[in-house]
Amino acid sequence: MKFCKKYQEYMKGQKKELPGVGFKKLKKILKKCRRESQSHKDEDIDGVSNITTCPHHCSVCDGTFFPSLLKEMSAVVGCFNESAQKLLELHLASGVRKYFIWFKDKLQGNHVALIQEGKDLVTYAMINAIAIRKILKKYDKIHYSKQGQAFKSQVQSMHIEILQSPWLCELMAFHINLRETKAKTRTDSGLFEGCSLTFEDSKPLLSCALFDSIKLDIDLTCSICLVMDSDHRFISSALFAVIALFLHSLSFLEKWCSELAQAKSSMFISLDTVFDPVSLTCGHIFCYMCACSAASVTIVDGLKATEPIAKCPLCREAGVYEGAVHLDELNILLSRSCSEYWEQRLQIERVERIRQAKEHWQSQCRAFTGV
């Protein structure tokens, strides 16, 4: 079965009407472009031109294709983010608040229903990501261009790429959390098994596969994690941001840094699993304390105090700290999966948080007393 038909059947099979990619409509636009291009070729009486597709910048396609796709992508991402937030809010809520949410939104509160809804949302995100990827690939094939890839980069910078959504990462972690909890009571062979947390060569990966067509791997290593001296004091954010950029571009340095960490030197650099993770709007995930340090704010003030010009340490995009999402489900998953490491990091960060809080209140007292 072709993907277009499979996609249409999937969207029709949903319980309620959801925003989607107008796959058939977009393909018609491209077919029209191909026909017009062929007619131009036939009119070439000299036979000099070898054009079999339309030019890189095509008024037939670009005036309707990209605006239409952009509108549909925005609707899909908006619907997915809203639905994911509601589901995760229900799972993380406690006591009376949880029952209030059930009553307000008429959501099913049983365990299996939550797992199924999480699975459906992940599937919805992934199949729409496949649809977008395939239609852009078809655009580039017809036009012999890279405009489709350029458009994909553009929507990533606009933060409307569904695979970039922090809520997808949270849903994947949410599903594993519920699945593991369910395994302690009874096994259900019908549960979705597409999400997994693996540690390959000590590198943590959150993975999800769908239809053997697309696989999403989320690296859970904090690239700026804990650049400290031997007394567990953080080095300036500017310095470890530079180090992070080098580590990101030159992967072989990770091995060198781990060997350096094992040596009893006065300084160590360790690339660790994210702790208390937070996702910036550019999609990069860091430890919360590392993100605060990179943004030159204290843990007391938090990321809300970050200047608008502050940039992501990896992609160097500005304004990505506003709207950062705390990944609570991922935090729960990692704390269960590597409990010994989690306890060690908890002790280290507790000391650092107390130190920063003490310095903050001392400075406040000095400002108040005028000393």
Buried (B, 14 or more C-beta within 10 A) or exposed (E): EEBBEBBBEBBEEEEEEBBBBBBEEBBEBBEBBBEBBBEEBEEEEEEEEEEEBBEEEBEBBBEBBBEBBBEBBBBBBEBBBEBBEBBBEBBBBEEEEBEEBBEEEEBEEEEEEBBBBBBBBBBBBBBBBBBBBBBBEBBBEBBEBEBBEEBBEEBBEEBBBBBBBBBBBBBBBBBBBBBEEBEEEEEEEEBBEBBBBEEEEEEBBBBBBBEEBBEBEBEBBBBBBBBBEEEEEBBEBEEBBEBBBEBBEEEEBBEEBBEBBEEEEEEBBBBBBBBBBBBBBBBBBBBBBBBBBBBBBBBBEBBEEBEEEBBBBBBEBEBBBEEBBBBBBBBBBBBBBBEEBBEEBEEBBEEBBEBBEEEBEEEEEEEEEEE
